Amino acid sequence: MTDTATIADIEAVVAIATGRVVTGTHLAAAGGDLQRAGVNSIGLINVLEALDRRFGLQIGEEEDVSFLATTDQILARVNGTRPLEVR
């Protein structure tokens, strides 16, 4: 799967997990930033669960979930690489 296709899958996961409150269009307008696109804390929990179901991302209770900040960071995690640090 290409990165473009995976980003589209991630956007679809976010849309479903947020009850379509946040769509791919919202994410694109926000530069891929989930919070700026309108994903709240409950939405992030739903996104995390949906990413686990879709991509098998299992996150431990004490694990850093800062990769949920952007679709690019989620992509890096899905691809098994360390997400870039947000500054």
Residue pairs with C-beta under 8 A, 6 or more apart in sequence:
1 9
3 75
3 79
6 75
6 78
6 79
7 32
7 71
7 72
7 75
8 24
9 54
9 55
10 51
10 71
10 74
10 75
10 78
11 23
11 24
11 27
11 71
12 24
13 47
13 50
13 51
13 54
14 22
14 24
14 27
14 34
14 37
14 39
14 47
14 50
14 71
15 22
15 23
15 24
16 50
17 43
17 46
17 47
17 49
17 50
18 38
18 39
18 43
18 46
18 47
21 38
21 43
22 34
22 37
22 38
22 39
22 43
26 37
26 38
27 33
27 34
27 37
27 71
29 37
30 36
30 37
30 38
31 70
32 70
32 71
32 72
33 69
33 70
34 43
34 44
34 47
34 68
34 69
34 70
34 71
35 69
39 47
44 65
44 68
47 68
48 57
48 59
48 65
48 68
51 57
51 74
51 78
52 58
52 59
55 78
57 77
57 78
59 65
66 73
66 83
66 86
67 73
67 74
67 76
67 77
67 83
68 74
69 86
70 86
72 83
72 84
73 83
73 84
73 86
74 83
76 82
76 83
76 84
77 83
